[in-house]
Amino acid sequence: MSSREPEDVSEDRLIEVEDEGHVLDTAGVRVSTHLWYVWTEVAIEHEWLAKRARRAYEADRMAVTPLEDEMKASLVAVTGVTHSLDALQNEIAALDVLSDRTVARWTKRKPKAHTAVFQTLRETFRSPELAPHLDTGLNELYQLRNEVVHQRPTLGVIVEHPALGMRTTPAAARYTVERATQAVNLLFRILSAIAAEHHDEPARARAWARTWRCSIEELTAGRDVESRWVRH
């Protein structure tokens, strides 16, 4: 897993004994971790863990543990996607690309998380994939997140699992592999849109997209390779 910003690594090499002076000279170098990338990897990993748990349950429908494992992994995948989007929104907003009107409005009143993500993307990247209907998907995703992040202990009746048809807890019926995949699909739809070639966007936004394009393409290509994310 790499959370380093892509850069020219032609000068990278192992530090050797005679480099002591160089090490002292660069001891103050600052680095940053791009958490949207890290959380994207977390979400993909747990989507696969949810898929594996579903397969285990389908192989033995008398087992309870796989259903619980699917719920736990799906819950992490869903929240991982929102954490990735929150971090992505912060990183893009830091490029100073938002309109003065938006900044003033948000300074006066903090927006909801899904609104901040949607508005930042819409103002920065001109892509049909970031059309208004995306806000609906983000709203639904963040509602799922909020139910577990801001959870209130309440009693609920046993319900039918939407995919398996058996009776289970509300949480197990809500946080399923289907939900996990839906959330990760939404994230990759956004990443694909912002990694595309851009021409009318602010220069800083174009530079950011160009910097991360290869990394996003690698994530996209590797998402369906189970062995990359979970061990057998």
Phi, psi and omega in degrees: 000134180234129177244013177279143177293134178303137182202176177285115183254020182297338181264356180292136177198166178292145177279128181247173186304316183289356180271008187305317180296321178296320179299316180296324180292329185256011183298338182265009180298136180255142178231163178226152176253125182270093190291339177297325179290316180298314181292330175297316178297319178299316181296316179297314180304316184280337170298317179292323177296324177294319178297318179296319179296321178297317179298321180295321179291319180294335177281336180211089185288355175273348182279140180261324185304316180301324179294321176294320179297321178296318180297315181296314181294320179294321178299316179293322179298314181297310180292327177298321177297316180293323177296320177298315181292322177299314180294322178296316179300316180296319182292319180288319178298329180292348177285356180062049182249352180284150180291154178301324180296317179294316180299317180296318180295319181286331176293323180286320181213117182297130181282163172294154186302313183293329177292318179298317179297309183298312183295320179296316179295316183294322181283339187262318186239127179271091180222137178298337179289346179254030180290168184308329182295342176297327181299326178295315179297321178293320179299315179296319180297314182288333173296318176300316179298313185296329181296334180255329179285323179245045186291140175244126181301116178220151176276139179225153181280157175293136184235172179272133177293129186296334182253330187258343176077000180264164182277136183203184180284157178303322181294317180293331179279337183267320182257089186241170178298328178296319178294319180299313180294321178299318180293314180293324176300318180297317179299315182289332174297319178291313180300320179297320181294318184278343179271353181291168177294132181237147182230328185260357183282164175303149184303320181295323178292319178297319179295319179297313181298320180295321180297321187262358187302312182296320180295319179293320177297321178294318177299317181297314181293328184269353184300322185272005179264098187302319184296342178286336188249328181225148179268148179273000000 
